[in-house]
Amino acid sequence: MNKKFTIALGCLTALTVTPVAYAGDTDPSGYYDALIDAASHVTLGPRPLFLVHDMSEETDRERELKSDLLSCAAGNRNGQRSDLTISHRGAPLMFPEHTLESYLAGAQGGAGIIECDVTFTADNELVCRHSQCDLHYTTNIVETDLAEKCSVPPEFDPDSGELVNAADIQCCTSDITLAEFRTLEGKMEGADREARSIEAYLAGTPGWRTGLYDTRGTLMSHADTIELFKALGVKMTPELKAPSVEMPFNGMSQQDYAQKMIDEYKAADVPASDVYAQSFLLDDVLYWIENEPEFGEQAVYLDGRYDDDGFDHTDPATWSPSMQELADQGVKILAPPMWMLLAANPEFGDGDSRVVPSTYAEHARDAGLELITWTLERSGPLAEGGQWYHSTTEEVIRREGDKLISLDVLVQDVGVIGIFSDWPATVAFYDNCMQQR
């Protein structure tokens, strides 16, 4: 029996999509197939052209790149799906992350690979959320009866009725069952931690994102996304999120958790070559390499060592394990944030690049490691400065369009094989143009 998403057309509303298994082999309404077909057609939209128009033109390379991208935009009428483009949580620059709607937007934006961040519920079912304990600022849970089940539920002044603990509210997937999780709606990430009401608390979306598509967000289990991504014809990159609860949890150990994620792909007959399993925990990656070698072959070690005391991404002596040691353990793909792969070249001249590969990038490639990076289009306006993902190039990158300069260096000079983006169309547009160059 094929899993389907039940779709009904509400009166004077858009399509309503409920992520439950359809009890039949066909879709009598035809809406599901139409929705998937529509999302499978790449529509890159206006943002890439906006960025190209805003690009700097101070060097030969920049002028050539801008000219090529403009010519491509003028002549390219049919966007193609791009495996360089990894849809980060869907398309959360504009859509609530890890929702059906966000995933469809990511596919429409040309992503060849889509991410589900994997965590678990109180009944040990796998679901898609960026963190086990992010429900209070990525869903509407605080305005539902399920708020009472939160690890730290909202509290109110008994006299005034005002919210008194906005800064402390915490709601986790492990607080509720899968059935309860399905009743929630996704929202744009953010919360007002100084709010005095639930309404104000939920209205904490950063100003540089949009609330235009915040009216609906259909949450999904991990298994739901596998069926959706198969229907869309895209590859998949699940990230096993570090638990926020003590493990084992309800009898599930960390290794059980890592295995359960892989088992759901095997149960759905997804080829291992279509799956890029990720984790910030090296032990998870090594577990897959040893116990699920087909999946371990392209498992991704997300490098979060920038938080470790003494780690300096510019000093190889501080890297433990070293790049070569990672390769010797069987790790094939390394994924640091963008800023660790790039360095500023403030003395750039007409024949130079303002952005160059970092020492970290060079050593990774010397060890034979493939590189994926994160996350383009996740920052606020670059002109304001202080943007973490661009922190090592802030001296030379200060306008939105110059993201494309960084993107070009990541692909052409660093040699990354994938780039996570909160707006996949930006990377897909670039990749489409480079394929025609």
N, C-alpha and C positions, 0 to 999 in steps of 0.2 A: 504494500500500500504506500503510495506517495504522500509525503507530508505536504500540506498546503496551508496557506494563510487564509482564513475565512475573511471575506471582504463583502461588505454591505454598503449600499449607497444610501446615505442618510438624506432626509428631506432638506433640500436647499443647502447641503453641506458638501464638502469634499469627500473623497473616499475614506471610509473608516476601516482601518486594518487591525485585526485582532490576531496576535501571534499564537494561535492554537492550531493543533493538528486538525486538518479537514478530514472528516470521516467519509472519504470516498476517493476514487481514483481520478476523478475529473473535477473541473471547476465549472459548475453549471452557469454561473454568471458571466464567466469569461474575464472578470475584472483582474484576477490575479495574473493571468498570462499577459494581459494588456499592460499591467503595471510593470511587470518584469521586462517586457519587450521595450517599453518606453524608457525605462531606466538603463537599458543596455545600449541605447543610442547615445553616443558621447556628444555633449553640448557644453562647450568650454566657457561660454558666457562672456561678460564684459570685463571681468577683473584682469585677465592677462594683458589685454590691450592697455588698460589703465596703467599697469605697472611698466610696460614697455615705454609708453609715452613719458613716464616719470623718470626713466633711467638717466644716469649721468652719461656724458659724452666727452670725457676729458682725455681718454687715451685711444690709441688706434684700435685696441681690442674692444673697448666699449662701443666705439662708433660702428665697428663692423658687426658686433653682436646686435646692437639696436637696429641697424639697417636690415640685417637678416631676419630678425624677429618681426619687424614691421612688414617686410615683404611676405613673410610666411602668413601673418595675420590677414593681409590683403588677399592672398591667393588661396588660402586653405579654407575650404567650406565643409570638410568632413573630418572631424576629429577622430582619432583612433585611440583605443585603449593602450595604456602604457604600463609595462611592468616596472619601470623606474619609479612609478608613482604609487606610493603606499598611502591609502586612506587612513588617516589617524583618527580613530574613534568615529569614523564616518566623515562628516564635513562640518566640524563644530565651530568654525568661524561664524556660521549662520544657522546651523541646525543643532538641536539638543543632542549631545554626544551619546553614542552607543544606543541609538534608537533606530527603528526601521527607516524612519524618514531621513535620518542622517546618513545611513548606509546607502540608501537609494541615491541621495545627492552625491555621495562619494563615487558611486558607479557612474552616474551621469557625468561627473567631472573627469572621467577618463582613468580612474584608478584601476590598475591591473591586479592590485593586491589590497585587501581590506582587513582591518584589524578589529578583533574582539579582545578586550582586556578581560581576562577570566578570573572570577572569584566564585565564592560559594555561599549558599543560603543556609538557614538553620537546619534544613533537611538534607544538606550535603549535595544539593543540585548546583550545577555550574551555570552561572549567568554572566552577562557582559556589563561590567562597571569598571571605571578606571581604578577605583580603590574599593576595598571591602567596606570601608566606612566613609562613603561619600554621598549616601542617599539624601542627606539633609540639604545638600546644596546642588544636587543634580536631578532631583525628582521633587514631586509635590508631597512627599510623605508627611511633612510637618503639618499639613492642613487636613490630614486624614486621621481616621481612628487608629491607624497603625502607628501613629506618633507615640502612643503609649508604650509600644514595644521597643522603642529606641534605647540604645545603651545609655544615652543622656537625653531624655525627652524634653520638649519645651516646658518651661515653667512660667506661671503667670502670677502676678500680684493679686491676692484674693480680693482686694478692695477695688483697685483701678482696672483690673483685667489686663494690664500691660505685660508684655513679654519681658522677663527679667534675666534670662540666661542665654541670650542670642549668641554670645561668644563661645558658649560651651556645648551647644547642642551637637549630638553625634548619633547618627543613625546608620546602621551597618546591614549589609545583606544577610549576615549571620544572625541578625535579630529576628528575621522573618522567614517564612517558608517560600518556596517557589510560587505556590498558588497566590500567596499574598503579594509577592513581588510583582506578579503580572497585573495586579489591580492598580499599580502606580502609573503615573505619567512622567516622562522625562521632561526636564526643563533645561534652559541654557545654564551652564555652569556658573555658580556664584551665589553668594548670600551676603546680606548686610549684617555683619556681626555686631552692630550697635543698634539694631532695630528694636523698636518697642512694640511691634505687632508682627504677626505672621505674614500679613500682606507685605509689609515693608521688608521683612526678612527675605522673602522670596524674590524681591525686586532688586537683587544685588548683582545683576549681570554687568560685567565691565562695559563701559560706555563705547568702546571701540568694536564691540561685537553688536549683533542686532537681535532684537526681540521679534522680528517680523515673522519667524517661523516657530515661535515659542508657544503656539496655541495647541500643539499636539506633539506627543513624543511617545511612541510605542516601545516599551521595554521588551527585551528579548533574552531568552536563555541562550547559552552557548550552542546547544543543539539547534535552536531556531536559526541562528546565524549560519550554521553550516549548510542547512537546507537552502536558505536565501542565497548565500554566496555561490552554491552549486548552480542554482537557477540562473543567476546573473553571469555565470561563466568566469568568475574571477578566482584568483588564488587567495589564500587565507594566511593571516599571521596572528595567531593567538598569543597573548602574553600572559603567562602564569603569574598572577599578582601575589606578592608576598602577603601572607595572612596577617591580619591585625589581631587575631585571637591566638591563644596558645594551641600548638599542635602537639599530639593528635587532637582533632576536634570531632566529637561524636564518633570516635573510633577511626577517623581518617587521618593518616599520617601525611607528612609532606610528600613522601614518595608515592603514596596512594593518590594524592591530589595530582601530582605530575603525571601519573599513569592514567588517571581518569580522563584528563584532558585529551591525551592521545587516543585513548580508547573510543572517544566519541567521534573522532575522524575515521577510525577503522570501522566502526559500526555503520557509518554512513558511506563506506566505500570510497573515501576521498584518497586519491593517490598521495603518498608521502611527498612526492615532488611538487605538489600543489600547496604544501603547508610549511610555513616558516615559524616554528615554535620559538618563542622568546622568553627570556627571564633575566632579571637583574641578579638572580642568585646563580652563581657559577655551578653550584652543586646540582641544580635542576638541569642545566644544560649537559653536565657530565652524566647525569642519570639517563637522559635520553640517548646520548651517544653510546652508552654501554648497554642499555636495555631495549631501546627502540632505534637501532642503528639507521634504519631507512629514514626516520624522522630526524635523528640526530645528525645526519649528513648535512642538513642545512638549518640546524638549530642556531639561534642567534643569541649571543651573549651581550646583553645590554650593559654597557659599562657605566656604572654609577659611582665609580671610585673617587670621583671629584669631591665627594663628601668625606672621604677618609682622611684622618690626620696624616700629614706628611706627604700626601699625594700631590704631585705637580705634573700636569700634563706636558710641560715643556722639558721635564727632566727624567729621562729613562731610568735613572738609578732609583727613582721612587716608585716604579711600577712593579707591583708584586701581585700576581705573577707577571713576568715580562711578556712581551708579544710572542717571543719564540716559545716560552713555556706554555702559553695558551695554545699555540699551534701544535705543540708536542702532545698536549692532552686531547687533541682531536677537535678542538674548536675551529670551525671554518669561517664563521661570520661574526664580526665584532660590530657593535652599534653604540657609538658614543653620541652625545649631543653635538650639534653642528659646530659650536664654538671650539670644541676640542680638535676639530679637523682643520680649522682655518686660523690664519694669522694675518695681522694687518701689515701692510707695506707703506708706511706713511710718506716715504721718500719717493713714491712711484713717479716715473716720468712718462712721456708720451708712448714709449715702447714697452712699458711695464704693466703689471697688474697691481691694483690697489689691495687685492686680497691674494694670499698665497697659501699653499698647503702648510700645515703645522708639522713640527717635529714628530708629534704623535702619529699623524697620518703617514708620514714617510716610514717610520719604524713598523707600523702595522703592515704596510704593503711589502716591506722588505722581508717580513716573516711569512709572507704568502697569505695573509688574512684578507678576506673580502670585507668590504665596509658598507654598512647601512647607517644612515644618520637621521636625527630628529631634532626639532620639528619646524619646518618652514610654515609661515603664516600663523604662528601661534603667539606672536608678539604684538604689543600695542604699537602705535605709530613710532617709527624709528627716529624721527626727528626729535622726539622727546627724550631720547637716550635712556640708559638704564634697562635695556632689554636683554634679558639673560641669554637667550639663544644666539644673540649677536654680540656677546660681551667682549670677545677678543678682537672684533673688527669694528667696534663702535667708533674708533678714531677715524675710520675712512668710509663707513657706511652709515649715512644719516638721512636717507630718503627712501620711501617705500619701493620705488622702482629699482633701487640698487640691490634688492633681494635677488634679482635676476643675475647680477654680477656674482654674488656669492654662490648661487645655484650653478652658474656656468663653471666656476672654479671647482666646486665639489664634483661635478661630473667629468669635466675635461682634464683637470689637473690632479685631483685627489683620486678619482676613479671609483666613486661610490656606485654600488649596484642598485641602491634603493634609497628613496627619500620620503620620510613621513611628512605629510602636510595636512594642516587643518582646512585647507582649501585645495583639494587635489587638482583642480583644473589648472592651477598655476604651474605645477610640475609637468602635468600632461601636455599642456600647451608647449612648454619649452622642449620636451622630448619629441613631440610631433614635429616641431620645426627642425630640430637637430637631425632627425631621421631623413628629412628632405634636403638637408644642407648640401 
